[in-house]
Amino acid sequence: MAMPNPAKAAPNPTTPPVFLGTDRLDAEKPKLAIKPASMLRHMMALGSSGSGKTVICKAVVEEFVRAGLPAVCIDPQGDLCSLALNANNPQALAEKGLDPALAHEFAQKADVVVFTPASRKGIALSADPFSVDVRGLAKRDAVYAITSVASMVVSLLGYDLEADDGAGLVAVFDRALSMQLARGKYPRNLGQFTDWLLKLDDASKEEFGRLLDVKKIDHASQKLARLDVGARRLLFHEGLALDIDLLLGKGERGGALPGKSRVSVIYLNTLNSQEDKEFFVAALVEQLYGWMLKNPSDEPQALFYIDEVAPFIPPVRKPASKPGLSLLFKQARKYGVCCLMATQNPGDVDYKAMAQFGTWAIGRLTTRQDMAKVQPTVKALDPVNVDTIMGELPAQRPGQFILISPDNFKNTHRLQTRWLLTQHETLNDEAIEELADERWRERFDELEAALAGKDEAEEAGQDDDDDLADALHEADDTADEPAEEAVEEPAEDPGNGKLEPSQELLDSDRKLARKASVTAAEFALAMKLSEGQARSLLRKLANAGLALQFKDGRVQRYWSISSGLRPDLGLNDNVQVFNARVTMQEAERRARDLAGRKTLGLFGADEMLDHVDMEYRLVLQLAFSEKVTRAFFKKLTSFNFDATEELADHVYLHPTSLKLVVFTHEDGIRLEEKPADYASRIRDFDGAATVGQTAPASLRFNAAELLERKSDEAVKAEFKRRYSATVKSIRQIFLPVYNLHMTASGRSGSRVVMIDGLSGKPLVW
């Protein structure tokens, strides 16, 4: 651990308390507030969906801003983005017991910015795992940081960190990075590390072979190279580099507005997979940990809030984000970083992490598992009233919490959360993009351009240092070797043989990315160029790997790769996807269950998993209304007439066969012609899966399904042939599936088993 900085910030006795709400059982409704210093022991908000846990957490964020302190907020669903929307109804605030002047004060003090990883919907943010300056850390901290980076990268590749292959690969990457650091050649980005791995000589491979089979290292190196190709490379290169000073609005990299406190909302829905989200959170936490080591404080100096934390720090599984979060929750209080997390499923959060939290706001809990998870904590903090408290939890209404905070109160309080100073709603991608264009785009585009120039200059200087280190290293290695005649080699371009794009090209690409696609004439108009100049510029963008083109009838259209769209397939906006419930690691475990085995040890072949890949398959969601017979009339009367009601619902269809999709967690997905008498009685994804939005270019999918899907007219006609219903709309949605590639000795090629990403059951599509 780094030695304490003698320049630690002095305690600030004037920091105002964090006002949460009122005591709802006290007739005088006294205000309940907690001391800012107690937030260094962190706060947890628990409660089932709709209990108001996100509201109470947003109230804490608002209070930090009022105190002049910045906040970094991880938003998996879009609920936190509306912190950027100021309250617009003073009368409603007054009726809720809040002085409208407080909302005005917040609006004057807050600089709320929505950052969107790998996307330009908001302010684009990239996270290269090698951006942490390991060379500037104390030896012990550098060792931890290298292991953390190795774990992040291995997890991003889809390996289970606790399985033999995953643990072995972490050891290989850890050793490789330590070697590079010792040589003064620690990689500055993912591409440099990948290139180094792919060029390993036989001696190095033999050394690493003690940790993991060389073939597996080669396979992992190839997977690593593919990370930096195509749409997924946006995760490492698109937009501003992940930087804590940026997120806190500090220093030359902060893009700060004078007199305002930064609230950085990291909207994770622009990332495609749960693995990518876990990686991004891990990278952010790693940066935050390094930042606080260099910037210690005895007093609160920043808030780190993660909403719906359960998938990022589960009790059993070890995603890339878990080690960093666990360490942060243990150490952050020593450095002035306050942590706040919320979850609706306390049973799905690692209990050791929960033990680090000193203030608990417990809303409505109804499941036996969740109640059992929190009871030991309640018993430890309030042993006298534990039975009474546990009995109250299922009956609490939205905004009502049991507030337990020994650092602030002698007794447990029944909290009624205060009203927010901002609007509370869920923002979609379009709303975020409008806000970005209106408030932040110009400011952060200028910051990105300025930092790019500064970083290029620093990188050039670093290259000189690296060249000197290489020369000294090679001099040591060849001191006793005979001199050879020097041969001048032609200069090579970095990485892929293409020149790095100029700043002018990057600026042009940003303008191109504002449209789904353009013709040369449309681009000329936007850039104020002649059509010939625009066409030439578009060709340069394509040659630099920044743009692509496709034929639309007789017209050639161009689009920016950084937009994340696929206009060549008609995907001109973000697409809807079912959020995968099965992780890559769980898919690998499922593969072991589905692998073939020899019968009686004689017949067939023993299979083993070669690799797993995820892709998305297209389904059509059809909204309809239909009249159905009321079942209770049939049972209670013997009259010969039908009493009907009209229901609105959805069904899902295969895009080419138009078979109806039936889904249950027990059986997975089946395709049937007519699985029920009424369409509204078909069991499908409604209520069984959540839906998110993502950039289509970030998905790996079967393009043929998009090109060959039946027309809307054909879909309507086929559905109406089966059911007496009125079709309202048809839209596309993508279903996650895993392809399990099985190999067996003595058999060429591989057998592919498909499982769905919602239940993990085999899928015949």
Buried (B, 14 or more C-beta within 10 A) or exposed (E): EBEEEEEBBEEBEEBEBBBBBBBBEEEEEEEBBBBBBBBBBBBBBBBBEEBBBBBBBBBBBBBBBBBBBBBBBBBBBBBBBBBBBBBEEBEEBEEEEBEBEBBBBBBEBBBBBBBBBBBBBBBBBBBBBBBBBBEEBEEEBBBBBBBBBBBBBBBBBBBBBEEEBBBBBBBBBBBBBBBBBEEBBBBBBBBBBBBBBEEBEEEBEEBBBEBBEBEBBBBBBEBBBEBBEEBBBBBBBBBBBBBBBBBBBBEEBBBBEEEBBBBBBBBBBBBBBBBBBBBBBBBBBBBBBBBBBBBBBBBBBBBBBBBBBBBBBBBEBBBBBBBBBBBBBEBBBBBBBBBBBBBBBBBBBBEEBBEBBBBBBBBBBEBEEBBEBBBEBBBEBBEEBBEEBBEBBEEBEEBBBBBBBBEBBEEBBBBBBBBBBBBBEEBEBEBBBEBBEEBBBEBBBEBBBEBBEEEEEEEEEEEEEBEEEEEEEEEEEEEEEEEEEEEEEEEEEEBEEEEEBEEEBBBBBBBBBBBBBBBBEBBBEBBEBEBEBBBEBBBBBBEBBBBBBBEEEEEBBBBBBBBBBBBBBEBBBBBEBBBBBBBBBBBBBBBEEBBBEEEEEEEEBEBEBBBBBBBBBBBBBBBBBBBBEEEEBEEEEEEEEEEEEEBEBBBBBBBEEBBBBBBEEEEBBBBEEEBBEBBBEBBBBBEBBEEBBBBBBBBBBBEEBBEEBBEBEEBBEBBEEEBEBBBEEBEBBBBBBBBBBBBBEEEEEBBEBBBBBBBBBBBEB
